[in-house]
Amino acid sequence: MVEMRCMDSKELEDTISMFVQFCDLLKNSSSELVTKQLERMLSHTWNEIGCNGTHPFINPLKASVAAERRLKDLREIAEIENIEKLRPLFQIPREDQVKSLEKNGLGDPKRTHKKEEDDKDKPNFHWEHAVTRGTFVKKIKEMSSCNDYDHKREVISNLVKSHQIIWITREENERLTSKGYETNRKEEKGGWKKAYEDCDIFVD
């Protein structure tokens, strides 16, 4: 089973320090090519936190109320199909969102592949970054011009500590996208919690 754990205090502080260094690299970059590469690295690193058990989480994995309800429905299907009992959502890694039930994933029964053009073959669930990669990279870029080290580290520390992954349903993900929240969740406008509220996504 994939290990799903959160960072200890040292790992968290090291992660914060790493992103502060990214910030300084952006500040000192005189090449647009290098700047773009740094931004891609930032985006990828943020996305990999908590990913597939290879990187520990910062905060425990969560699930929306609707996702938990959908999982309950899948459990009933799994029992009918004599499939191994599904794990709780907080024990299921991102890669399993596209695996079929027979492979201990969250996909529809009997599905062997995914076709985006076929609605029934789309994932039932989405591994959602509450603070999106775009939001994170934009904030790091903003802080790269800050000359007050203590303030910069405090802002980045708070941002990193806000990292949160949430299992949501396909329909909830579509609502976020349709209302323009797929990548844009400004903290000054309430951040991801306001985005979820606007899209009727509820997380315990």
C-alpha positions in Angstrom: 0.0 0.0 0.0 1.2 3.5 -0.8 2.4 5.4 2.3 0.3 8.5 2.9 2.0 10.7 5.5 2.5 14.4 6.3 5.8 16.1 6.6 7.5 16.4 9.9 8.5 19.9 11.2 12.0 19.6 9.7 10.8 18.5 6.3 8.3 21.4 6.3 10.9 24.0 7.2 13.3 22.6 4.6 10.5 22.8 2.0 9.8 26.5 3.0 13.5 27.2 2.6 13.6 25.6 -0.8 10.8 27.9 -2.0 12.5 31.0 -0.5 15.6 30.0 -2.6 13.4 29.7 -5.7 12.2 33.2 -4.9 15.7 34.5 -4.8 16.6 32.7 -8.0 13.7 34.4 -9.8 14.8 37.8 -8.4 18.4 37.3 -9.7 17.4 35.8 -13.1 18.3 38.1 -16.1 17.1 35.6 -18.7 13.5 35.2 -19.7 14.2 31.6 -20.6 15.7 30.8 -17.2 12.7 32.6 -15.5 10.2 30.5 -17.5 12.1 27.3 -16.5 12.1 28.3 -12.9 8.4 28.9 -13.0 7.8 25.5 -14.6 10.0 23.9 -11.8 8.0 25.7 -9.2 4.7 24.6 -10.7 5.9 21.0 -10.9 7.3 20.9 -7.4 4.0 22.3 -5.9 2.1 19.7 -7.9 4.2 16.8 -6.6 3.7 17.5 -2.9 1.8 14.6 -1.5 1.8 12.9 -4.9 1.4 9.1 -5.0 3.1 8.5 -1.7 6.5 9.5 -3.1 6.3 12.9 -1.5 4.7 13.5 1.9 1.7 15.8 2.3 1.8 19.1 4.1 -1.7 18.8 5.4 -3.8 15.6 5.6 -5.7 14.7 2.4 -9.3 15.7 2.4 -12.5 14.8 0.5 -15.6 16.7 -0.3 -19.0 15.6 1.1 -20.1 14.7 -2.4 -16.9 12.7 -3.0 -17.5 10.7 0.1 -21.0 10.0 -0.9 -19.9 8.9 -4.4 -17.4 6.6 -2.8 -20.2 5.0 -0.8 -22.0 4.3 -4.0 -18.9 2.7 -5.5 -18.5 0.5 -2.4 -22.0 -0.9 -3.1 -21.1 -1.6 -6.7 -17.8 -3.2 -5.6 -19.7 -5.5 -3.3 -22.1 -6.5 -6.1 -19.2 -7.2 -8.4 -17.4 -9.1 -5.7 -14.5 -6.7 -5.8 -12.1 -6.0 -2.9 -13.4 -3.4 -0.4 -12.5 0.1 -1.4 -10.1 2.0 0.9 -11.1 5.4 2.5 -10.4 8.3 0.2 -7.6 9.6 2.4 -5.7 6.4 1.7 -6.1 6.5 -2.1 -3.3 8.2 -4.2 -3.8 10.4 -7.2 -2.9 7.7 -9.8 -5.9 5.6 -8.7 -8.4 8.1 -9.9 -8.2 6.5 -13.4 -7.9 2.9 -12.4 -11.0 0.7 -12.5 -12.6 -0.8 -9.4 -11.1 -4.2 -10.2 -7.6 -2.6 -9.9 -8.5 -1.0 -6.5 -9.0 2.4 -8.1 -11.9 4.8 -8.3 -13.0 4.3 -11.9 -16.2 2.7 -13.3 -16.4 -1.1 -13.1 -15.2 -3.0 -16.2 -13.4 0.1 -17.6 -10.0 -0.8 -19.1 -9.1 2.5 -20.6 -10.2 6.2 -20.6 -11.6 8.0 -23.5 -12.1 11.7 -22.9 -14.7 11.9 -25.6 -16.9 9.3 -23.9 -18.4 10.9 -20.8 -18.9 7.6 -18.9 -15.2 6.9 -19.2 -14.1 10.1 -17.5 -12.8 9.9 -13.9 -15.4 9.9 -11.2 -13.1 11.8 -8.9 -10.5 14.5 -9.2 -7.3 15.0 -7.1 -7.7 18.8 -6.5 -5.1 21.3 -5.4 -7.1 23.8 -3.3 -4.3 26.3 -3.8 -3.6 25.9 -7.5 -0.2 25.8 -9.1 -1.0 29.0 -11.0 -1.9 30.8 -7.7 1.2 29.5 -6.0 3.7 30.5 -8.8 2.1 33.9 -9.1 2.6 34.6 -5.4 6.2 33.4 -5.4 6.9 35.7 -8.4 5.3 38.6 -6.5 7.5 37.9 -3.5 10.7 37.7 -5.6 10.8 41.6 -5.6 10.6 41.8 -1.8 13.8 42.9 -0.1 12.6 42.2 3.5 13.8 38.6 4.1 11.7 38.0 7.2 8.5 39.2 5.6 9.2 37.2 2.4 9.8 34.0 4.4 6.7 34.6 6.5 4.5 35.0 3.4 6.0 32.0 1.7 5.7 30.0 4.9 2.0 30.7 5.2 1.5 29.9 1.5 3.3 26.6 1.8 1.4 25.7 4.9 -1.9 26.3 3.1 -1.1 23.5 0.6 -4.2 21.2 0.5 -5.2 18.3 -1.7 -8.9 17.4 -1.8 -10.7 14.6 -3.6 -13.8 16.1 -5.4 -16.2 14.7 -7.8 -16.1 15.1 -11.6 -19.2 17.4 -11.4 -17.6 19.6 -8.8 -14.4 19.9 -10.9 -16.5 21.0 -13.9 -18.3 23.6 -11.7 -14.9 25.1 -10.6 -13.8 25.2 -14.3 -17.0 26.8 -15.6 -16.9 29.6 -13.0 -13.2 30.4 -13.7 -11.7 28.8 -10.6 -9.6 26.1 -12.3 -6.4 28.1 -11.8 -7.4 31.5 -10.4 -8.2 31.6 -6.7 -7.0 34.9 -5.3 -6.4 35.0 -1.6 -7.6 38.6 -1.4 -11.0 37.4 -2.7 -11.3 34.5 -0.3 -9.0 32.0 -1.9 -10.0 28.4 -2.5 -12.6 28.4 0.3 -14.6 31.2 -1.4 -14.2 29.3 -4.7 -15.6 26.2 -3.2 -18.4 28.1 -1.5 -19.4 29.7 -4.9 -19.4 26.2 -6.5 -21.4 24.5 -3.7 -18.5 22.2 -2.8 -18.5 21.3 0.9 -15.6 19.9 2.8 -15.9 18.7 6.4 
